[in-house]
Amino acid sequence: VKKANSFLVLNAMRNHASITVEGVMDATGLSRPTVLSILKKLIDDDLVTPLGTAQTDSGRHPVLYALNATRHFVVGIDVDGPPINLVVADLSGAVHYSATWTISLTEPGEQIAAHMIAEIDRAVKQLGIKHDKLLGIAVGLPAVVDIAANSAVRISRLPNWNNFALAETIAQHTGVKTYIRNDAHLLGIAEHSMLAGTDNTLYVVHRSGIGMSIMIGNQPYEGAQGNSGYVGHTTLVVGGNACDCGSRGCFEAHCSKRAIVRTYAEAGGDALSYAEILNRATDREALAAQVLEEAGSLFGIAVSNLIKTFEIYTVILGDMACDEQHPFFRSIALSVAQNLQNYTDRKPCIQIGGLSDKDFGLGGCHLVLSKYFAHPKLRLQ
């Protein structure tokens, strides 16, 4: 019960820049003696700091308290392949350090892990802290994962990394608990945290591959092993393009950034990056516009199928690298509307995600914070 009450007070502190004892009592329903006792313990543990007094019209000025957000830090790592993004955030979720680097798809797991560990060490040194101030590390991988085993089972785009014990390797070096999750799941958690008044969302991330996070009642639905929303490898075109997973016609084999780059080159275009193809379409180059329109049409079919399956109408498209006025996004939105017209009169909300690439690691940070601030389970003895 004491732990549960401490959880209530900590979350009240977390949700307010500053708060009085009375404010904590109102937010938690706890008595004054209980709140005062818990605050004293949190101050002793350096988790809460007195900030001075609040201004009132009469009587004594109540003391203001705030969460000491820099008492601990959390690390989130997002792996797309080739880019990797790392973020270090405090207890409030504010970013204090970020870094991005690229890897070769042929690198073995040991080498990729060494890069991650070196960047964590660099961040700790730059922030002037020690590893014991890190609450946890969460790594998002473009993989089939087993969250019970805390490992990646298969990463189709990184064949030399399959079954590598990444969590154990990082934890052994840093002494910090490390979690393994699907990359889209962590990105979806971060994106959903930016939305107000929306309980249910589908987050579809468009990058080297394609994945999805499902948020229901403000909670991520992970599935049996942590792989719900593995839409990139669902069949979109029967007998279509070959995919890294060994199948043909997968969603990501036709619509991912890599697929768009390949399709553009095979159609006679220059060897361009995805960003350059987007720019060519903006400049009204016919080939770029055609390739993106065809990919967008298929993308929209996939999204409309997801809306029909889950009956969730808020869909966030992440890592698109374009705005909602771009022809690629408009072709997706149009395709969704066309494929839903005989299904419902309700208009779906399709929008571009708000995360920038330097913030992609925030999903891992949010996962670690959710575990730290988790409500303890009470049991009858």
Solvent accessible surface area in square Angstrom, and as a share of the most:
residue,aa,sasa,rsa
1,V,122,0.70
2,K,147,0.62
3,K,156,0.66
4,A,7,0.06
5,N,29,0.15
6,S,30,0.19
7,F,39,0.16
8,L,57,0.28
9,V,0,0.00
10,L,20,0.10
11,N,27,0.14
12,A,6,0.05
13,M,2,0.01
14,R,81,0.29
15,N,112,0.57
16,H,84,0.37
17,A,98,0.76
18,S,42,0.27
19,I,11,0.06
20,T,23,0.13
21,V,11,0.07
22,E,72,0.32
23,G,21,0.20
24,V,0,0.00
25,M,51,0.23
26,D,125,0.65
27,A,60,0.47
28,T,24,0.14
29,G,70,0.67
30,L,29,0.14
31,S,60,0.39
32,R,101,0.37
33,P,97,0.61
34,T,42,0.25
35,V,0,0.00
36,L,79,0.39
37,S,66,0.43
38,I,10,0.05
39,L,3,0.02
40,K,132,0.56
41,K,109,0.46
42,L,10,0.05
43,I,61,0.31
44,D,96,0.50
45,D,53,0.28
46,D,72,0.37
47,L,17,0.09
48,V,3,0.02
49,T,53,0.31
50,P,66,0.42
51,L,99,0.49
52,G,38,0.37
53,T,70,0.41
54,A,21,0.16
55,Q,155,0.69
56,T,56,0.32
57,D,159,0.82
58,S,91,0.59
59,G,69,0.67
60,R,227,0.83
61,H,85,0.38
62,P,39,0.24
63,V,61,0.35
64,L,39,0.19
65,Y,26,0.10
66,A,12,0.09
67,L,24,0.12
68,N,31,0.16
69,A,23,0.18
70,T,60,0.35
71,R,69,0.25
72,H,29,0.13
73,F,10,0.04
74,V,0,0.00
75,V,1,0.00
76,G,0,0.00
77,I,1,0.01
78,D,5,0.03
79,V,0,0.00
80,D,8,0.04
81,G,1,0.01
82,P,55,0.34
83,P,42,0.26
84,I,0,0.00
85,N,4,0.02
86,L,0,0.00
87,V,0,0.00
88,V,3,0.01
89,A,0,0.00
90,D,6,0.03
91,L,0,0.00
92,S,71,0.46
93,G,16,0.16
94,A,50,0.39
95,V,63,0.36
96,H,75,0.33
97,Y,19,0.07
98,S,48,0.31
99,A,22,0.17
100,T,78,0.46
101,W,45,0.16
102,T,97,0.56
103,I,11,0.05
104,S,51,0.33
105,L,59,0.29
106,T,96,0.56
107,E,21,0.09
108,P,56,0.35
109,G,0,0.00
110,E,111,0.50
111,Q,84,0.37
112,I,0,0.00
113,A,0,0.00
114,A,56,0.43
115,H,70,0.31
116,M,0,0.00
117,I,21,0.11
118,A,45,0.35
119,E,17,0.07
120,I,1,0.00
121,D,45,0.23
122,R,128,0.47
123,A,1,0.01
124,V,11,0.06
125,K,170,0.72
126,Q,131,0.58
127,L,47,0.24
128,G,67,0.65
129,I,27,0.14
130,K,150,0.64
131,H,53,0.24
132,D,115,0.60
133,K,54,0.23
134,L,12,0.06
135,L,48,0.24
136,G,0,0.00
137,I,0,0.00
138,A,0,0.00
139,V,0,0.00
140,G,1,0.01
141,L,1,0.00
142,P,16,0.10
143,A,0,0.00
144,V,25,0.15
145,V,0,0.00
146,D,29,0.15
147,I,44,0.22
148,A,100,0.78
149,A,58,0.45
150,N,27,0.14
151,S,32,0.21
152,A,7,0.05
153,V,61,0.35
154,R,119,0.43
155,I,0,0.00
156,S,30,0.19
157,R,17,0.06
158,L,1,0.00
159,P,83,0.52
160,N,82,0.42
161,W,4,0.01
162,N,61,0.31
163,N,115,0.59
164,F,37,0.15
165,A,47,0.36
166,L,6,0.03
167,A,4,0.03
168,E,80,0.36
169,T,42,0.25
170,I,0,0.00
171,A,30,0.24
172,Q,150,0.67
173,H,99,0.44
174,T,10,0.06
175,G,70,0.67
176,V,8,0.05
177,K,112,0.48
178,T,2,0.01
179,Y,36,0.14
180,I,2,0.01
181,R,21,0.08
182,N,9,0.05
183,D,9,0.04
184,A,0,0.00
185,H,5,0.02
186,L,7,0.03
187,L,1,0.00
188,G,1,0.01
189,I,27,0.14
190,A,1,0.01
191,E,6,0.03
192,H,15,0.07
193,S,62,0.40
194,M,105,0.47
195,L,47,0.23
196,A,100,0.77
197,G,89,0.85
198,T,35,0.20
199,D,77,0.40
200,N,63,0.33
201,T,1,0.01
202,L,0,0.00
203,Y,2,0.01
204,V,0,0.00
205,V,1,0.01
206,H,0,0.00
207,R,4,0.01
208,S,9,0.06
209,G,4,0.04
210,I,12,0.06
211,G,12,0.12
212,M,3,0.01
213,S,1,0.01
214,I,4,0.02
215,M,6,0.03
216,I,88,0.45
217,G,43,0.41
218,N,76,0.39
219,Q,121,0.54
220,P,46,0.29
221,Y,113,0.43
222,E,44,0.20
223,G,26,0.25
224,A,111,0.86
225,Q,91,0.41
226,G,1,0.01
227,N,31,0.16
228,S,18,0.12
229,G,13,0.13
230,Y,67,0.26
231,V,11,0.06
232,G,0,0.00
233,H,42,0.19
234,T,73,0.42
235,T,86,0.50
236,L,37,0.18
237,V,46,0.26
238,V,143,0.82
239,G,60,0.58
240,G,12,0.11
241,N,50,0.25
242,A,62,0.48
243,C,18,0.10
244,D,77,0.40
245,C,54,0.32
246,G,70,0.67
247,S,56,0.36
248,R,134,0.49
249,G,0,0.00
250,C,2,0.01
251,F,2,0.01
252,E,7,0.03
253,A,7,0.05
254,H,28,0.13
255,C,0,0.00
256,S,2,0.01
257,K,35,0.15
258,R,80,0.29
259,A,1,0.01
260,I,1,0.01
261,V,47,0.27
262,R,88,0.32
263,T,45,0.26
264,Y,3,0.01
265,A,45,0.35
266,E,134,0.60
267,A,59,0.45
268,G,68,0.65
269,G,18,0.18
270,D,77,0.40
271,A,102,0.79
272,L,26,0.13
273,S,54,0.35
274,Y,17,0.06
275,A,55,0.42
276,E,79,0.35
277,I,0,0.00
278,L,8,0.04
279,N,90,0.46
280,R,77,0.28
281,A,3,0.02
282,T,82,0.48
283,D,113,0.59
284,R,216,0.79
285,E,49,0.22
286,A,81,0.63
287,L,45,0.22
288,A,0,0.00
289,A,36,0.28
290,Q,99,0.44
291,V,6,0.04
292,L,1,0.01
293,E,108,0.49
294,E,90,0.40
295,A,7,0.05
296,G,0,0.00
297,S,48,0.31
298,L,44,0.22
299,F,0,0.00
300,G,0,0.00
301,I,58,0.30
302,A,11,0.08
303,V,0,0.00
304,S,0,0.00
305,N,72,0.37
306,L,20,0.10
307,I,0,0.00
308,K,81,0.34
309,T,101,0.59
310,F,66,0.27
311,E,113,0.51
312,I,14,0.07
313,Y,19,0.07
314,T,27,0.16
315,V,0,0.00
316,I,4,0.02
317,L,0,0.00
318,G,1,0.01
319,D,30,0.15
320,M,2,0.01
321,A,70,0.54
322,C,22,0.13
323,D,87,0.45
324,E,68,0.31
325,Q,132,0.59
326,H,17,0.07
327,P,45,0.28
328,F,0,0.00
329,F,12,0.05
330,R,124,0.45
331,S,16,0.10
332,I,0,0.00
333,A,34,0.26
334,L,107,0.53
335,S,4,0.03
336,V,1,0.00
337,A,54,0.42
338,Q,98,0.44
339,N,56,0.28
340,L,5,0.03
341,Q,127,0.56
342,N,148,0.76
343,Y,89,0.34
344,T,35,0.21
345,D,152,0.79
346,R,151,0.55
347,K,181,0.77
348,P,21,0.14
349,C,61,0.36
350,I,26,0.13
351,Q,52,0.23
352,I,39,0.20
353,G,15,0.15
354,G,54,0.52
355,L,22,0.11
356,S,48,0.31
357,D,88,0.46
358,K,116,0.49
359,D,27,0.14
360,F,11,0.04
361,G,1,0.01
362,L,24,0.12
363,G,0,0.00
364,G,2,0.02
365,C,0,0.00
366,H,41,0.18
367,L,15,0.07
368,V,4,0.03
369,L,1,0.01
370,S,59,0.38
371,K,84,0.35
372,Y,68,0.26
373,F,8,0.03
374,A,56,0.44
375,H,91,0.40
376,P,37,0.23
377,K,169,0.72
378,L,111,0.55
379,R,189,0.69
380,L,183,0.91
381,Q,216,0.96
